[in-house]
Amino acid sequence: MRIPLVDLKSQYESIREEINAAIRGVLESGQYIQGPNVKALEEEIAAYCGTKYAVGVASGTDALILSLDAYGIGPGDEVITTSYSFFATAEAVSRLGAIPVFVDIDEHTYNMDTARIKEKITGRTRAILPVHLFGQAALMDEIMEISERRNLVVIEDACQAIGASIKGRKAGSVGHAGCFSFFPTKNLSCYGDGGMITTNDQEFAERVKVLRAHGSRKKYFNEIVGYNSRLDEMQAAILRVKLKYLDQWNEARRKKAHHYNELLTELDVKTPVELAGAKHIYHLYIVRHKARNEIIAALKKAGVDCGIYYPVPLHLQDAYRHTGTQALPVVETVSRETFALPLYPEMSDNQLGFVVKSLAEALMSIRI
Ligand SMILES: *Cc1c(COP(=O)(O)O)cnc(C)c1O
C-alpha cells in the first residue's frame, strides 16, 4: 500500500460535477476579476468566521502584507511573531521594511509562547502576529490582553486554521485582522493561489480594498500606491462550492486525528495536544520523536509519505541569520523532532491503520 501525505485529487473527484459547473459558469459569464462570486464569497466567509467584513486577495502571503500595510506598519517597526511557521509569516513583515521579532514556542501546542511576548516588547513594537499552527488557535485571550495594554495591533495568521476556534470564537475573528490562505493543500483550498482578510474594522477593510486594486477606489484614479492582489472569479466560484463542505471535512480530519491518538497511545511518539476550549482542525497531524529522520526513512520504504513542518525555525533561516536573534531552545529542539503523518478527509480506516502499523514497525527497527 502507498499512502500519500495528502490526496487532493480524491477531494476533487468527490465534488467533480459541482466544481466543473462552477468553473463553466464563470467561463460563460465573461467576468473574471472582482465579479459576483468574489463578492458573495466575501460575505460567506465573513458570516462563517463571525466578522463584519472579509476581503479577498491573491494569496495568504498577500493577506498578511496588505493587513500589515493597511495598519501602517513599515520601516523600523517591530512585529512580534513566532519562529515556528511557514516562511511567509516573517517574510510579510520584512517586505514592508519592518522587523520580525521572534518568540519561542510552547512545547505542547507548538504555538507562540504567550508568556514570552512581554520580554520582547520595545518602544518600536507595533504589532503581534500569532500563527494558529497546524490548525489549533494560539492563546488569543492572552495575546489580546497584552495588545490592549500596550496599544498593539493583532494580526492573526490563520492560514492553517479556517474553521478552528478558541473559546467559541473562530480563528481570524479575535484580533484586528485575520489572514487566510486558499493554497491547494489548506483545509479550504482553491486550484491555484487565493487568500482572504477578515476584520470587524470598517476603515481597515476599506483600506485593504483600496490597496488590493492599485490604491484605487475608482478605476484609473489612484489615491495611494497599492498592489495588484485580487482573488479571481474562478477561484472564488470554486471556493464557494467547497465552503459548504468545510465543516464536514474538518470534522472528518478531527475524527481521524482522534483515531490516530487512540491507536498511537501504545507507541513511543508524542501525539498532538488539544487544549481545552480550543477546536483543532488538524491542518496537519504532527507527532514527535527524537529519531524523526530514521522513522521517516523507514516509513517511506514502507510506502508511507511523511512531511517535515518545518525543518528550520524562522530565526535560523539564511534570510534571518544576520539579525542575531538569540537562541530559542524550544523551537530549535522541536523542529528537529516533529513530522506529519498522512491525514486528509477522504483517508480510509484501512489506510490509517496501515500508517500506524508501519510506524510501529519503524519504531521497532530503529530500536535495534
Ligand atoms: C500557507 C501559509 C501562508 C501563505 O499562504 P499562501 O497562500 O501560500 O501565500 C502563510 N502562513 C502560514 C502559516 C501558512 O501556512
The ligand as a MOL file (V3000), in Angstrom:
LIG
                    3D

  0  0  0     0  0            999 V3000
M  V30 BEGIN CTAB
M  V30 COUNTS 15 15 0 0 0
M  V30 BEGIN ATOM
M  V30 1 C 0.1660 28.7910 3.6550 0
M  V30 2 C 0.6140 29.7520 4.6920 0
M  V30 3 C 0.8990 31.0920 4.3940 0
M  V30 4 C 0.9590 31.6300 2.9920 0
M  V30 5 O -0.1600 31.4390 2.2280 0
M  V30 6 P -0.0240 31.4620 0.6150 0
M  V30 7 O -1.4540 31.4560 0.1840 0
M  V30 8 O 0.7300 30.2620 0.2150 0
M  V30 9 O 0.6480 32.7340 0.2470 0
M  V30 10 C 1.2260 31.9360 5.4370 0
M  V30 11 N 1.2880 31.4960 6.7010 0
M  V30 12 C 1.0400 30.2240 7.0190 0
M  V30 13 C 1.1080 29.8080 8.4520 0
M  V30 14 C 0.7100 29.3110 6.0350 0
M  V30 15 O 0.5020 28.0240 6.3650 0
M  V30 END ATOM
M  V30 BEGIN BOND
M  V30 1 1 1 2
M  V30 2 1 2 3
M  V30 3 2 2 14
M  V30 4 1 3 4
M  V30 5 2 3 10
M  V30 6 1 4 5
M  V30 7 1 5 6
M  V30 8 2 6 7
M  V30 9 1 6 8
M  V30 10 1 6 9
M  V30 11 1 10 11
M  V30 12 2 11 12
M  V30 13 1 12 13
M  V30 14 1 12 14
M  V30 15 1 14 15
M  V30 END BOND
M  V30 END CTAB
M  END
